[in-house]
Amino acid sequence: MSTGTVALVVPEEIGLPSWDMYELSIPCTVFGKPQPDLADPWYELRLCGAGAGPGGSGAGLSVRTPYGLDGLEGTDTVVVASVPDACVEEGAPVPPDLVAALRRAHAAGARMVSLCTGAFALAEAGLLDGRRATAHWMHTAQLARRFPEVRVDDSVLYVDDGDVLTSAGLTAGLDLCLHLVRRDLGAHVANQLARRMVVPAHRPGGQAQFVDLSVPPSDDAGLAPVLEWAREHLDRPLAVADLARRAAMSPRTFYRRLQAATGATPLQWLLDQRLARAQSLLEATDLPVERIGELSGLGSANNLRHHFTKRVGVTPGEYRRAFPRGGRPAEAAAR
């Protein structure tokens, strides 16, 4: 279990409004508010100004930054929420002092994170060379042109490349920050935090940035009961036709509406839910892998290992060793 110090970089203005307050607020909300009942200690958040004086936004707001760029020293995670618009739209360079500070922090072992256009800062520091990375889809073409050494993926919500992580814009930044909490403190803590923030507990990084939302909002409400039922019965065989019937829809309509609402096909959605259940059980219980395969609906231990390793990047056993037990009774955690 690990939290540590998170340095959030607040950039100075260069010509145009410099950053989006929404993206800046996300790491402040996730890392800056103590949650002692979930994990104690929680993260320590440092607001680090990249220029002289408080950072400003086109909304007429400013942020007081107790630290300068020297505040990045000794931190465990560095988050660049965005860069000034001129660095994206006009090709202006990212401030050299910020680039140098990011390089030093990475060399010292800090985990580097960008939200939206913050990827331009990591790229200019050379931290994305040879790596897969993303940003908001409106800016990925420019990112790829300016930094050809970066393998830009314009479709995904976020990319976890170990010690360097990048996200798309706006709410995708929240997905990545919750993913970091999941990595650091486990699925149970991340899920509880997401519930308090009234957001989905887990959207996989590979989910598409753009989801067609032309389906009327009432469709989502119609899907919610059957999806909740499916989550509560993951240990059963769940056929798409059965879920469609429970939702009082044809299989084709159910498929279309679920994909429109989540960006995933029904089978992809089910696999994501089963893997999330397996992660929670691996973290919180001592149940054998065979039993976890059954409870998550993935069947045999071999099938669990196959899908888990492909998606998460480590075996179930390796994943379990990275987390201390949550202390909940096995049967309670399994439900």
N, C-alpha and C positions, 0 to 999 in steps of 0.2 A: 504494500500500500504506500503510495507516494504522491505528494502534492507539490510542495516547494514554492518558489517565488516565480511569479509571472510578471514580466516587464511588458507593458503595453505602450507602443510607440505612438505618440501623437505628433503628426508632421506639421511643419510650418507651412504657411501659405506661399504659393508661387504663382502670382498672376490671376488665377482663377480660384473659386471656392475649393477648399483643400480636401475635405473629406466628408463622408456621409455620417451624420450623427448616429444613425441606426446601427451601422456596422461597428462604430466605436462603442456603443452601449452594450453590445452582445458580450464581449469578454469582461466588461465591467460587471454585468449581471451574473455571469456564470462563475467568474473567479473572484470577484471583489466583495461578495456578500457572504460572510461566514455561515456555514450550515453545520453547527456543532453536533446536531443529532444524526447527521449523515456521516460525517467524518470530522475528527478533531485531532490535529489541526486541519483547517481548510487551507486553501491557497492564500498566499500573501501577494497582493496586487500592487505593482508600482506603475504610476503614470509617468512616462518619460518623454519630455518635450524634445523634439528634434530641432527646434529653432529657439530664438530668443523670445521670451514672453509666452503667454498662453496661446494654445492653438485655437484657430478660429474656423468657423464654417460659414457657408453661404446662407445658413438659416439665421445668422446674426448671433450665434451662441459662441461661447468660448469655454475652454477647459483649463483649469489651473493645474499645472504639472509640477509636483514637488521635486521631481528628479529631472536631470538632463540626460544626455546620452550616456553619461558615465553610470547611470542607474542600471544599464544593461549588464554591467560587470557583476559576476557572481550569481546571476539568476539561472533558474533551471529551464525556463521557457521564455521565448521572446515572441510577441505577437505584433505584427505590422498590419493594422486594420485597413489601411489604404495609403496611397501616396497622393500628393497634390495633383489636381486634374491636369495641370500643364505637363506633368511627366508622362501622362497617357495620351492626351489629345494633341499636344504640340511637340512631343518628343523631347521635352526638356529633361536633362539628366536628373536623376535622384541626387539629392544633396550629398556631396562627397563625405561629409562627416558622418552621415547616417550609414552610408555604404561601409565605411571603415569600422563603425561600431558594430554593425551586423556581422562583419567578417570576424572581428575579435570575439564576439559572443559565441559564434559557432565554433571557432577554434578552441574555445575554452570548454566546449561540451554542452552548450545550451541547445535545447530543442527549438527549432525555428519554425514559425507558423505565420502564414499570410492569409488574410481574408480579402477577397475581391482583388482590387488593384495593388494591394500590398505585395503581390507576386512580382511586380515590376522592381520593387526594392530588392527582394531576394535574388532576382535574376541579375540585376546590375551588380550585386555583390558576388556573382558567380556561384551562388549556392544552389542554383537549379540546373547548372550545366550537366547534361547527360541524364537528367532526371525527368520523370513524367510529372507534370504540374498542370494546374488549372487556374482559372480566374472567371469572372463574370463573362458569359458568352459574348457580350457586346464588345469586350476588350481582348478576347483571346487571339483574334487575327493580328492585332497590333503587337501583342506580346510575342507571337511567333515570328513576326517580321523583324522585330528589334533584337530578339535573342534566339537566333536559329539553333543554338546548342541545346535549347530546352525542348523537350518533347511535350508540346502543349496539347492537352485533351480538352476540347471545348464542350464536352457533353456531360461530364460527371459533376456531382455535387462537391466532392472533395477528393483529394489524393493523399493517402498516408504513405510516405516513403521513409518511414522509420524516424529519423531525426529531423526531417524536413517535411512539413505538411502544408498543403495549399487548399484553398476552398474557392468556390464560386462566390458570387456576391449575395448581399442581403441575407435572407434566412438560411442560405447554405452555410454561412459563417456560424450560425447557431448549431447546425448539424455537426460541424467540425469541432466546435468547442465541447459539445456534449460527448462526441467521440473521444476527445482527450480525457474527459472525466471518466468515461468508460474504461479507457486504457489504464488510467492511473488508479482508480478506486473501484472498478468493477461495474457490472451491468446493473446491480441492484441500486447502487447509489445514483448512477446516471439516470435510471428510470424514475426514481423518486424525485430527482431534481427536475426532470422534464415534466413530470406530473404537476409539480408546483408552478412551473412556468406555463402550463396548459399548452404544451406542444407535443408532437409525436415523440415517443421515447427513442426511436432509432430509425433513421432513414439511411440505408447503406450508401457509402460514398459513391458507388457505381450507379446509383439511380440518376436518371436523366435530369439535367437542369431544367429543360423546358417540358412542361406537361400541359397538354391541351385541356384547358379549363372551360371549354365551350359547353360542357354538359351542365345543365341547371344545378344549382346548389342542393336542391332537394334530393338529387341522386346520392350524394354523399350520406345524407341522413338515412336514406333507405339502405345503404350498405353497412352502416355502422353496427346494427345489431348482429348481423350474420358474421361480420369480421370479428366482433368481440366473442361471439359463440365459438368461432373457429379457434381463436387464441386459447380459449378455455378447454378445448378438446383436441389439442395437438397430438395427443397420444393415440388418437384414432386415425384410421385411414380416412382421408378427406378428399373426395372426388369433386371436381369442378361442377359437375352436373348436380351433385347433392347440395352444394353451397348455393348454386343458382336457384334450385327448387326451394330451399329454405328462404331465399331472398325474394321469392315469388317473381323470378325473372327467367327468361330463356337463357340457356348457356351462352349464346352469342351476346345478348344484352349484358349479362353479368360480366363477361370477359371485357367488353368495351368500357363499361362504367368503372370497373376496378382499375383498368389500365389508365383511364382518364384521371381518376382520383389519385392514384399512387405512382404512376409511371412504370408499373411492373405488371407482368401478366399474372394471372391467378397462381400458376405453378411457381413463378419466381417469388411472389409474395408469400406463399406458403413456406417455401424453402427458407426465406429470410426469417420468418417467425420461428421456424423449427430451430434454426441455428442460434437465434437469440435466446430461445429457451435453453438450448444446450449450454450456451455460455453461462447463463445464470446458474444452472445446476452445477456446472464445473466449479464455479466460484464459491457457491454457498453450501455445497454438500460434499460428503465423502462417498456418494453413491458410485458404484462401479460404472465404467464407460458403457458396458452392455445395457445397464438399467437406464442410463441417461439417453441412450439411443432409442429405447422403447418409449420413455416419457416424452421425448421431443418429437416422436413420430418419424424418426429417421431410421428406425428398424435396427439392424445389426450394428455391432460395434465397428465393423469394417466400413459399412456405409456411412456411419457418423464420421469416422476418421477421414474418409475420402472427401466428403463435402466440407467438413470443418477445415481441413488442411488447405483445400483449394481456395476457400473463401477468406479464412483468417490468416493463413500463412504459417501456422504452427500446428502440431498435432494436439488433440485434446489433452493428452498428458502434459505436454510442455506448457500449454495454456494454463492448466490447473496449478502447476508449480509456481506460476508467476503471481498468484493471488492467494492471500491468506483466507482461511475460511471465515465466512460472514457470521458464524455463530448461530444461525437459524437451524432449527431441527430439520432433518432431511425431508420428512414428509411434508412439513409446512412449506419448505422452499420448493418442493416438487409440484405443489398445487398451483 
